[in-house]
Amino acid sequence: MHDQRRVMTWKIVLMYFVVISATIQECFCDYNQGHKNVTNQLGSSVILPLTGNVYPKGYYHATLNIGNPPRPYFLDMDTGSDVTWLQCDAPCTKCFPAPHPLYKPSKDIVKCKDPLCAVFHLPTTVSCAIPEEQCDYEVEYADHGSSMGVLVKDIFPLKLTNGKTAVPRLAFGCGYDQEIAHGVHPPYTDGVLGLGKGKSTILAQLRNLGVMQNVFGHCLSAQGGGYLFLGNNILPSSGIVWAPMSSKSGEMHYTLGPAELRYDGQATGVEGLPVLFDSGSTYTYFNSRSYKALLYLLKKTLSQNQFKDANDDKTLPVCWKGKKAFKSIRDVKNLFKPLGLSITNSKNVQLQLSPEAYLIVSDRGNVCLGILNGKDVGLEDSIIIGDISMQDKMVIYDNEKQQIGWVPANCDRLSKS
């Protein structure tokens, strides 16, 4: 299997946060000391170029500068988890190969008595009973392992779109013990940029500092690369389709729903499944019922176009070959039908998935289905939208208004609003 195998399982982040609303602002008040340019920038944004692709790499990463003097680090962009962490020389007990030297932590270590510790704290797995002790963290990913370490604070120099520079001091994980699941190839990055809904994310901290709104988005190019933006002042002035995030109590992920699956504009009878957006998943997951329905419809169409099963191609679970090797999706996209996910509680809102949003062409010249069976990873109650289905769209996560939006875009360059 290729490196994208690491994200073939839906990442259920097995962590929760003890958040005391009365202390959230207190957690970050010390960051403002000596950094006047941090505050009152709520209309600003940061734009970060992305590197990577769906196939063959299987992930997209952003480069963030951290520390003083600032040093660059590649962080795997993940909307399915909250904690940002770097592999760290504390010293490192278990670390995987990375593009840069291990991060050397500053002396600014978060202690148990710091209210910020409560935001990250895992009472079931990490002891933090003594006020002067260091505040540890642990995050587990159901598909590819875990990261353990200590919480630290350091400078994140950020060039804002309003021409100013912010130098906030933010908290993140100094990971000195990483576990990798058997058979998984970790991304060639220095750590993870957690962009989930929790209060511990880098973006939530920036919001509490008054740097920017808790709004962000990404634009993943099907040609590779793209960009990530933090803040809300580069959104297009029109064309965005918005749908409300799930209001279900305890929902930790960016979820819409329920939705109805449509094939070539026609109802399939599969409905009632919430739709979850996860940039940490390379591919999209359907539950077993919707997956079987999709396979039936695809094979019915493909048999008319003389496609055959390519069982010897192990790139993905389902691949087909034609009369000759394919060079790109352009060679086959007209032979496949578009999919649609109609959001039931949002009138006339539909997430369109063109063939390019659910197919790849393998290095063997076969066309492979980039939608996987959720049953294989214990997923039966939702649809996970992975990177493949978010290509060539600007996807916006608005935590201020609790809504998710998308609009077709040329992700090779930043569109002006």
Secondary structure, 3 states (H helix, E strand, C coil): CCHHHHHCCCCCECCCCCCCHHHHHHHHHHHHCCCHHHCCCCECEEEEEEEEECCCCCEEEEEEEECCCCEEEEEEEECCCCCCEEEECCCCCECCCCCCCCECCCCCECECCCHHHHHHCCCCCCCCCCCCCECEEEEEECCCEEEEEEEEEEECCEECCCCCEECCEEEEEEEEEEEECCCCCCCCCCEEEECCCCCCCHHHHHHHCCCECCEEEEEECCCCCEEEEEECCCCCCCCCEEEECCCCCCCCCEEEEEEEEEECCEEEEEEEEEEEECCCCCCEEECHHHHHHHHHHHHHHHHHHCCEECCCCCCCCCEEECCCCCCCHHHCHHHCCCEEEEECCCCCCEEEECHHHCEEECCCCCEEECEEEHHHHCCCCCEEECHHHHECEEEEEECCCCEEEEEECCCCCCCCC
